[in-house]
């Protein structure tokens, strides 16, 4: 079956940096370090043909950052640390099981 997706999984890691703001920013809390760690883990496992990790601007969940979102599922992760990268890649990207302890769930207004 043909797919319209270029990648099986696509990770967006927030690297937004705010200047003179009371809100936290993921970029100041290791955003680029996380991008590099995800890219390295994906490449080292030979997954970089079907999966991609890249930096993005604000995901607007700053208070729960550093944040990552995985598509096509639209799974958001919060408070992601460098020590979580291998687990997210192994459990979610490879085995298809989102990491429950990091997963953010949002209530939609009625």
N, CA, C and O atoms as a DFTB+ gen file, in Angstrom:
440 C
 N C O
     1  1       0.836      -1.172       0.000
     2  2       0.000       0.000       0.000
     3  2       0.887       1.244       0.000
     4  3       1.841       1.333       0.773
     5  1       0.577       2.176      -0.846
     6  2       1.351       3.406      -0.956
     7  2       0.951       4.380       0.141
     8  3      -0.225       4.481       0.490
     9  1       1.933       5.099       0.685
    10  2       1.682       6.051       1.761
    11  2       1.966       7.462       1.281
    12  3       2.833       7.677       0.434
    13  1       1.237       8.414       1.821
    14  2       1.485       9.823       1.533
    15  2       2.536      10.406       2.463
    16  3       2.897      11.574       2.325
    17  1       3.032       9.620       3.401
    18  2       4.006      10.099       4.374
    19  2       5.423       9.894       3.858
    20  3       5.750       8.843       3.308
    21  1       6.245      10.896       4.040
    22  2       7.653      10.753       3.669
    23  2       8.388       9.906       4.702
    24  3       9.270       9.122       4.354
    25  1       8.020      10.068       5.981
    26  2       8.662       9.332       7.067
    27  2       7.612       8.550       7.847
    28  3       6.464       8.978       7.969
    29  1       8.022       7.401       8.371
    30  2       7.132       6.634       9.236
    31  2       6.881       7.390      10.531
    32  3       5.761       7.406      11.043
    33  1       7.931       8.018      11.061
    34  2       7.842       8.813      12.287
    35  2       8.609      10.105      12.060
    36  3       9.673      10.112      11.443
    37  1       8.055      11.188      12.565
    38  2       8.683      12.502      12.412
    39  2       8.598      13.195      13.769
    40  3       7.507      13.480      14.263
    41  1       9.754      13.462      14.363
    42  2       9.820      14.113      15.668
    43  2      10.145      15.585      15.497
    44  3      11.032      15.959      14.731
    45  1       9.413      16.406      16.222
    46  2       9.689      17.833      16.268
    47  2      10.052      18.171      17.707
    48  3       9.272      17.930      18.627
    49  1      11.237      18.730      17.891
    50  2      11.739      19.068      19.212
    51  2      11.773      20.579      19.331
    52  3      12.423      21.253      18.532
    53  1      11.079      21.114      20.323
    54  2      11.014      22.561      20.485
    55  2      12.377      23.121      20.873
    56  3      13.027      22.636      21.799
    57  1      12.792      24.150      20.146
    58  2      14.050      24.843      20.459
    59  2      13.807      26.341      20.622
    60  3      14.745      27.136      20.577
    61  1      12.547      26.719      20.812
    62  2      12.203      28.134      20.938
    63  2      12.918      28.777      22.125
    64  3      13.031      28.181      23.197
    65  1      13.392      29.985      21.918
    66  2      14.029      30.754      22.990
    67  2      13.328      32.092      23.120
    68  3      13.165      32.824      22.144
    69  1      12.919      32.396      24.330
    70  2      12.266      33.673      24.617
    71  2      13.261      34.610      25.281
    72  3      14.110      34.191      26.068
    73  1      13.140      35.853      24.954
    74  2      13.962      36.875      25.593
    75  2      13.041      37.710      26.473
    76  3      11.971      38.135      26.038
    77  1      13.460      37.939      27.700
    78  2      12.712      38.776      28.643
    79  2      11.261      38.338      28.807
    80  3      10.345      39.154      28.705
    81  1      11.059      37.071      29.055
    82  2       9.712      36.544      29.240
    83  2       9.647      35.795      30.561
    84  3      10.630      35.206      31.010
    85  1       8.478      35.830      31.167
    86  2       8.291      35.063      32.396
    87  2       8.007      33.597      32.104
    88  3       8.145      32.752      32.989
    89  1       7.614      33.287      30.875
    90  2       7.376      31.893      30.499
    91  2       8.707      31.206      30.229
    92  3       9.623      31.821      29.682
    93  1       8.820      29.952      30.602
    94  2      10.046      29.215      30.283
    95  2      10.146      28.969      28.782
    96  3       9.163      29.121      28.057
    97  1      11.317      28.594      28.324
    98  2      11.466      28.250      26.911
    99  2      12.286      26.985      26.781
   100  3      13.292      26.796      27.465
   101  1      11.833      26.121      25.885
   102  2      12.479      24.818      25.688
   103  2      13.909      24.955      25.182
   104  3      14.781      24.159      25.529
   105  1      14.139      25.972      24.360
   106  2      15.473      26.169      23.813
   107  2      16.511      26.416      24.885
   108  3      17.652      25.969      24.774
   109  1      16.118      27.121      25.911
   110  2      17.043      27.377      27.018
   111  2      17.193      26.153      27.905
   112  3      18.155      26.045      28.666
   113  1      16.248      25.234      27.809
   114  2      16.270      24.026      28.640
   115  2      16.686      22.817      27.815
   116  3      16.022      21.781      27.852
   117  1      17.786      22.943      27.068
   118  2      18.383      21.825      26.338
   119  2      17.735      21.498      25.006
   120  3      17.932      20.387      24.514
   121  1      16.984      22.383      24.399
   122  2      16.311      22.085      23.135
   123  2      17.237      21.555      22.056
   124  3      16.980      20.490      21.496
   125  1      18.310      22.276      21.752
   126  2      19.223      21.823      20.688
   127  2      19.991      20.566      21.082
   128  3      20.304      19.736      20.229
   129  1      20.292      20.426      22.359
   130  2      20.947      19.190      22.811
   131  2      20.032      17.996      22.559
   132  3      20.496      16.930      22.155
   133  1      18.739      18.171      22.794
   134  2      17.785      17.095      22.531
   135  2      17.700      16.778      21.047
   136  3      17.642      15.609      20.667
   137  1      17.692      17.804      20.204
   138  2      17.660      17.577      18.753
   139  2      18.847      16.707      18.345
   140  3      18.684      15.704      17.650
   141  1      20.033      17.097      18.782
   142  2      21.240      16.350      18.417
   143  2      21.204      14.924      18.969
   144  3      21.622      13.986      18.290
   145  1      20.713      14.759      20.186
   146  2      20.651      13.421      20.791
   147  2      19.667      12.522      20.042
   148  3      19.967      11.354      19.795
   149  1      18.496      13.054      19.679
   150  2      17.525      12.255      18.911
   151  2      18.091      11.904      17.542
   152  3      17.967      10.762      17.101
   153  1      18.711      12.867      16.862
   154  2      19.290      12.601      15.540
   155  2      20.350      11.505      15.620
   156  3      20.391      10.605      14.781
   157  1      21.199      11.591      16.632
   158  2      22.272      10.598      16.788
   159  2      21.695       9.215      17.077
   160  3      22.123       8.229      16.477
   161  1      20.740       9.137      17.980
   162  2      20.138       7.842      18.337
   163  2      19.456       7.211      17.119
   164  3      19.593       6.011      16.878
   165  1      18.733       8.011      16.366
   166  2      18.044       7.514      15.171
   167  2      19.059       7.051      14.126
   168  3      18.893       5.987      13.530
   169  1      20.097       7.836      13.905
   170  2      21.120       7.470      12.923
   171  2      21.890       6.230      13.366
   172  3      22.126       5.324      12.566
   173  1      22.285       6.187      14.645
   174  2      23.056       5.043      15.151
   175  2      22.291       3.730      15.027
   176  3      22.902       2.670      14.900
   177  1      20.978       3.788      15.061
   178  2      20.156       2.587      14.938
   179  2      19.786       2.294      13.484
   180  3      19.105       1.308      13.202
   181  1      20.233       3.150      12.563
   182  2      19.929       2.948      11.150
   183  2      18.486       3.239      10.792
   184  3      17.967       2.717       9.805
   185  1      17.837       4.073      11.593
   186  2      16.432       4.396      11.375
   187  2      16.238       5.670      10.563
   188  3      15.106       6.033      10.244
   189  1      17.325       6.348      10.227
   190  2      17.244       7.679       9.622
   191  2      16.686       7.681       8.200
   192  3      16.445       8.759       7.656
   193  1      16.475       6.536       7.585
   194  2      15.845       6.494       6.269
   195  2      14.339       6.704       6.408
   196  3      13.723       7.371       5.576
   197  1      13.746       6.136       7.459
   198  2      12.297       6.176       7.644
   199  2      11.827       7.108       8.764
   200  3      10.626       7.311       8.947
   201  1      12.782       7.672       9.511
   202  2      12.424       8.522      10.634
   203  2      13.295       9.769      10.621
   204  3      14.443       9.744      10.177
   205  1      12.715      10.870      11.122
   206  2      13.450      12.133      11.130
   207  2      13.159      12.871      12.426
   208  3      12.031      12.887      12.920
   209  1      14.209      13.480      12.962
   210  2      14.082      14.366      14.121
   211  2      14.585      15.733      13.690
   212  3      15.621      15.850      13.034
   213  1      13.839      16.768      14.067
   214  2      14.267      18.102      13.696
   215  2      13.783      19.122      14.707
   216  3      12.838      18.882      15.458
   217  1      14.449      20.262      14.709
   218  2      14.059      21.340      15.607
   219  2      12.820      22.036      15.058
   220  3      12.549      22.028      13.857
   221  1      12.091      22.629      15.971
   222  2      10.921      23.408      15.590
   223  2      10.796      24.592      16.524
   224  3      11.455      24.657      17.562
   225  1       9.952      25.516      16.148
   226  2       9.644      26.652      17.017
   227  2       8.694      26.208      18.120
   228  3       8.519      25.017      18.374
   229  1       8.097      27.177      18.754
   230  2       7.263      26.954      19.929
   231  2       6.095      26.012      19.656
   232  3       5.367      26.170      18.676
   233  1       5.929      25.032      20.538
   234  2       4.792      24.119      20.491
   235  2       3.684      24.577      21.453
   236  3       2.642      23.932      21.563
   237  1       3.922      25.683      22.138
   238  2       2.976      26.338      23.044
   239  2       2.564      25.478      24.235
   240  3       1.420      25.533      24.688
   241  1       3.498      24.694      24.730
   242  2       3.311      23.976      25.987
   243  2       4.560      24.211      26.847
   244  3       5.118      23.293      27.448
   245  1       4.964      25.465      26.875
   246  2       6.236      25.892      27.460
   247  2       6.418      25.452      28.909
   248  3       7.509      25.041      29.305
   249  1       5.359      25.537      29.693
   250  2       5.470      25.195      31.111
   251  2       5.707      23.699      31.320
   252  3       6.039      23.272      32.426
   253  1       5.541      22.916      30.279
   254  2       5.736      21.474      30.382
   255  2       6.945      21.001      29.586
   256  3       7.116      19.803      29.362
   257  1       7.776      21.932      29.162
   258  2       8.922      21.617      28.323
   259  2      10.123      21.183      29.113
   260  3      10.115      21.213      30.344
   261  1      11.147      20.783      28.416
   262  2      11.290      20.703      26.976
   263  2      10.283      19.731      26.377
   264  3       9.998      18.671      26.935
   265  1       9.754      20.124      25.224
   266  2       8.678      19.340      24.626
   267  2       9.067      18.773      23.262
   268  3       9.888      19.325      22.528
   269  1       8.432      17.643      22.967
   270  2       8.656      16.904      21.726
   271  2       7.295      16.412      21.263
   272  3       6.461      16.026      22.082
   273  1       7.063      16.421      19.952
   274  2       5.844      15.821      19.414
   275  2       6.248      14.841      18.319
   276  3       7.130      15.125      17.509
   277  1       5.593      13.687      18.306
   278  2       5.874      12.630      17.329
   279  2       4.663      12.485      16.408
   280  3       3.533      12.292      16.858
   281  1       4.931      12.583      15.120
   282  2       3.896      12.386      14.105
   283  2       4.223      11.143      13.316
   284  3       5.399      10.812      13.165
   285  1       3.214      10.431      12.797
   286  2       1.881      10.929      12.501
   287  2       0.894      10.829      13.658
   288  3      -0.234      11.304      13.527
   289  1       1.272      10.233      14.783
   290  2       0.317      10.027      15.870
   291  2      -0.095      11.314      16.574
   292  3      -1.205      11.402      17.098
   293  1       0.785      12.312      16.591
   294  2       0.505      13.539      17.328
   295  2       0.673      13.364      18.825
   296  3      -0.032      13.997      19.610
   297  1       1.609      12.502      19.225
   298  2       1.881      12.267      20.644
   299  2       2.850      13.338      21.136
   300  3       3.942      13.506      20.592
   301  1       2.427      14.063      22.180
   302  2       3.257      15.094      22.784
   303  2       3.926      14.556      24.038
   304  3       3.308      13.858      24.842
   305  1       5.205      14.896      24.188
   306  2       5.953      14.561      25.393
   307  2       6.393      15.845      26.065
   308  3       6.721      16.829      25.401
   309  1       6.398      15.825      27.400
   310  2       6.831      16.988      28.157
   311  2       7.928      16.648      29.138
   312  3       8.106      15.494      29.529
   313  1       8.665      17.683      29.533
   314  2       9.780      17.556      30.470
   315  2      10.775      16.494      30.007
   316  3      11.282      15.713      30.812
   317  1      11.044      16.475      28.713
   318  2      11.948      15.483      28.129
   319  2      13.385      15.843      28.486
   320  3      13.826      16.978      28.308
   321  1      14.088      14.863      28.985
   322  2      15.486      15.011      29.370
   323  2      16.363      14.207      28.407
   324  3      15.877      13.319      27.705
   325  1      17.640      14.524      28.382
   326  2      18.565      13.758      27.533
   327  2      18.522      12.271      27.864
   328  3      18.679      11.427      26.982
   329  1      18.311      11.957      29.127
   330  2      18.256      10.555      29.560
   331  2      17.003       9.830      29.056
   332  3      16.918       8.607      29.169
   333  1      16.034      10.563      28.504
   334  2      14.799       9.957      27.983
   335  2      14.872       9.610      26.502
   336  3      14.009       8.890      25.999
   337  1      15.867      10.097      25.804
   338  2      15.938       9.955      24.353
   339  2      15.939       8.489      23.923
   340  3      15.148       8.101      23.064
   341  1      16.801       7.684      24.498
   342  2      16.887       6.272      24.115
   343  2      15.569       5.556      24.364
   344  3      15.143       4.743      23.543
   345  1      14.921       5.843      25.479
   346  2      13.643       5.191      25.793
   347  2      12.557       5.587      24.791
   348  3      11.786       4.732      24.354
   349  1      12.483       6.858      24.424
   350  2      11.476       7.294      23.449
   351  2      11.727       6.632      22.098
   352  3      10.789       6.168      21.450
   353  1      12.981       6.588      21.673
   354  2      13.298       5.955      20.390
   355  2      12.969       4.467      20.436
   356  3      12.316       3.949      19.530
   357  1      13.412       3.781      21.475
   358  2      13.190       2.336      21.571
   359  2      11.704       1.997      21.705
   360  3      11.167       1.194      20.942
   361  1      11.060       2.614      22.675
   362  2       9.673       2.247      22.967
   363  2       8.685       2.783      21.931
   364  3       7.843       2.039      21.426
   365  1       8.789       4.067      21.619
   366  2       7.792       4.658      20.724
   367  2       8.131       4.445      19.253
   368  3       7.317       3.919      18.495
   369  1       9.325       4.851      18.853
   370  2       9.649       4.795      17.430
   371  2       9.832       3.369      16.923
   372  3       9.344       3.024      15.847
   373  1      10.523       2.553      17.682
   374  2      10.804       1.185      17.241
   375  2       9.636       0.238      17.549
   376  3       9.211      -0.527      16.684
   377  1       9.119       0.294      18.786
   378  2       8.110      -0.672      19.220
   379  2       6.670      -0.165      19.155
   380  3       5.735      -0.927      19.402
   381  1       6.484       1.115      18.825
   382  2       5.129       1.637      18.673
   383  2       4.361       1.831      19.963
   384  3       3.131       1.873      19.956
   385  1       5.089       1.950      21.090
   386  2       4.438       2.141      22.388
   387  2       4.854       3.488      22.972
   388  3       5.972       3.615      23.471
   389  1       3.988       4.491      22.923
   390  2       4.348       5.780      23.513
   391  2       4.755       5.630      24.980
   392  3       4.234       4.771      25.692
   393  1       5.675       6.458      25.417
   394  2       6.206       6.409      26.781
   395  2       5.220       7.140      27.696
   396  3       5.177       8.370      27.718
   397  1       4.433       6.376      28.448
   398  2       3.332       6.917      29.241
   399  2       3.793       7.953      30.267
   400  3       3.102       8.951      30.471
   401  1       4.924       7.749      30.908
   402  2       5.346       8.659      31.979
   403  2       5.713      10.052      31.466
   404  3       5.737      11.004      32.246
   405  1       5.996      10.188      30.176
   406  2       6.345      11.485      29.595
   407  2       5.233      12.076      28.738
   408  3       5.276      13.250      28.370
   409  1       4.260      11.269      28.429
   410  2       3.200      11.681      27.495
   411  2       2.287      12.736      28.111
   412  3       1.864      12.630      29.262
   413  1       2.000      13.753      27.307
   414  2       1.070      14.795      27.725
   415  2      -0.286      14.518      27.098
   416  3      -0.377      14.132      25.932
   417  1      -1.324      14.716      27.871
   418  2      -2.687      14.561      27.359
   419  2      -3.394      15.892      27.561
   420  3      -3.267      16.534      28.604
   421  1      -4.135      16.286      26.549
   422  2      -4.795      17.579      26.575
   423  2      -6.302      17.408      26.537
   424  3      -6.834      16.557      25.824
   425  1      -6.970      18.227      27.312
   426  2      -8.434      18.267      27.310
   427  2      -8.874      19.277      26.269
   428  3      -8.421      20.422      26.278
   429  1      -9.733      18.872      25.393
   430  2     -10.299      19.803      24.406
   431  2     -11.556      20.419      24.991
   432  3     -12.355      19.728      25.623
   433  1     -11.735      21.724      24.782
   434  2     -12.959      22.357      25.287
   435  2     -14.192      21.744      24.626
   436  3     -14.168      21.379      23.451
   437  1     -15.243      21.642      25.385
   438  2     -16.493      21.057      24.872
   439  2     -17.195      21.991      23.914
   440  3     -18.258      21.656      23.392
